[in-house]
């Protein structure tokens, strides 16, 4: 296979138009412990701004936007409070701290944000929650899985599905720059680090559907990440048995330059060695990221985002025993392996973003990025299996071992897969902020995708001395009673070499306005996207297609005694095919694949209230998706194989509920519930469940601390998902097999002690350099539930039965973590 041209991270200088002035507004009321307002509280910002509360305790301060600013609230008779903020251009946030006389503040202070009506369709995840609650999944996905509508049933993977969509239907942005995932990964074991470095995050916004035209062309969700722009020097570090990370923040004294850089290393041996398959495993994942900002003047800012990721997964399996069946008739699968698997992928990503502030109303932006990925997947695995009865005699020295074999067979799998992807983007964005609380935003973007791919895979299955032929072959086959004299044929054999170029031209324009309808506050957003793409390549006839995607959102906040908000969002959403969606199950590229289309409507309600004198919010959303030109696919672990045609139609509908608030003073927790039903009709054969039809979902993120020892904290991360319809053989006709996997149940517990609390002052010399220092333990899968990601199908020659043997995920695992910040 040819190697793609080297990655060009050369300068892509840019200019861009943007929304508001370079400031944001913070307002609120400051109360004492007796719930009375405090006058003459001094509010000072680390960037020099200041304000004072009036006799009613109210204050208002304007601070720089897109910058991390530390605000200090001080009063002669009350304990000082410090809090960090990083607000978007033109945004407003209500922050109401409570100043206490002598009691130590719990956590980082209670924040009571009042969601602006135009952002009501977005879920915001506090950055401190991401950093405090790590979990088995190394990234923001560990928190996403507790949200309604988001389904993750594999703790080894950072892939997630949203409201019936698959892993390829989610957009991810970092500071308005689109980022990409690897292509070849087929198993969660092979995955390393999420692109998003939580040590560098300032803000996380997530939309599960009905999102605005300003976001790209995908069918399911948007994850919008904002990285920090530090205002002073800082260092943070995290070390655990699964790896470690270090992040460094810098800022010049004149405020013109700031940077944040992070290095991460992860070794999943602790979790992978707990799986049923024994062997030598070497999973090494590492990356380095940086985000730089230089303010040449008040009008021109230049930003750079860079990432290098190196990932290797080497595995030499030795044996596996899986016990299943019933208590009365236990059965075991015993497998002996020969061979090894080597998976490696490297990604290099660089992006420049230039902001030109034409005036207080207009900002122009130019974003240029380059992404280069080289991936290889090599393996030769011979698996010889025995299927038999298990010794159940208590006290016998052979208890639990296979005594009588009902079936003996072998399977040989081989792959030599290589992929080289080079993607360039150049985008102009602009914002114009009008005087009447309205805003106009637009963009034009060009993308060039150059993919070079070699796909070579084969599988041979032998059971009791005869070769199992592919199910699609015609002709009689009476094995083993009558010998088969035809040529031996591999059960699966795929060979394809593809060189594909895809050119895309995208544009959008959207208008939004906040207004009054009588005494009620209202907001609407109307936008439209256009996407043109062409597919070309070696041996491929060029094809050119265009789609138009109108979208709209409307929200109203009635002037009622109860704090209620109602909203509706929807539109026509398209997903033009990426390379993986163009490649069919035989590896051949089908350039005429159309964009999948979805009519999407979301009805939402937000009810904010107080309970126990603390803030709570209940968010309810009902949604419906009507999909056409659907590209059917099979899903095995995290690998997606498309049919590369538009032979199906589908639908999805459901209900999502989320209650969040201060169940414990000073901490934020939430409870989620989701109901989903999604089905598809392939070639008019009737509706069946889609691979992501996960009917019920419950998620809990709960934080607590010991009242008499507030530095001792805990978190509990609970997820329950009903089983996916992924329990059938990968080669099976989905209309013949609709078996579901077992329900997914998982509980992760973390307990930590803050040796150095940022809210306290210490006299000990060794503690003074630290802003925070904590030590903790984590218990993953606390109740040791046996969750499964797929089934292995083994044939019993004597009875001609096929057994579904679950491929279990990780059992209970203990981890130790040390976190520090200077």
Secondary structure, DSSP 8 states (H G I E B T S, - for coil): ---------------B--SS-SEEEEEEE-EETTS-B-SS-EEEETTS-EEE--TTSEEEEEEESSS-EEEEEEETTEEEEEEEE---TT-EEE---EE-SSS---TT--------GGGTT-EEE-HHHHHH---SS-STHHHHTTSTTEE---TT----EETT--GGGEEEEETTEE----S---SGGG----SS-GGGEEEEEEE-SS--TTS-S-SSEEEEEEE---SS-EEEEEEETTEEEEEEEEE-TTSSEEEEEEEEEE-THHHHTTSSSEEEEEEEEEEEEEEEEEESSSSEEEEEEEEEEEEEEEEEEEEEEEEEE-SSSEEEEEEEEEEEEEEEEEEEEEEEEEEEE-SSSEEEEEEEEEEEEEEEEEEEEEEEEEEEEE---TT-TTTTSEEEEEEEEEEEEEEEEEEEEEEEEEEEEEEEE-TTSEEEEEEEEEEEEEEEEEEEEEEEEEETTEE---TT--S---TTTS---S----SEEEEEEEEEEEEEEEEEEEEEEEEEETTEEEEEEEEEEEEEEEEEETTEEEEEEEEEEEEEEEEEE---SSEEEEEEEEEEEEE---HHHHB-TTS-B-TT---EEEEEEEEEEEEEEEETTEEEEEEEEEEEEEEEEE--EEEETTEEEE--S--EEEEEEEEEEEEEE-SSTT--EEEEEEEEEEEEEETTS-EEE-TT---EEEEEEEEEEETTEEEEEEEEEEEEE---S--S-TTS-TTT-------EEEEEEEEEEEEE-TTS----HHHHT-SEEEEEEEEESTT----EEEEEEEEETTTTEEEEEEEE----EEEEEEEEE-
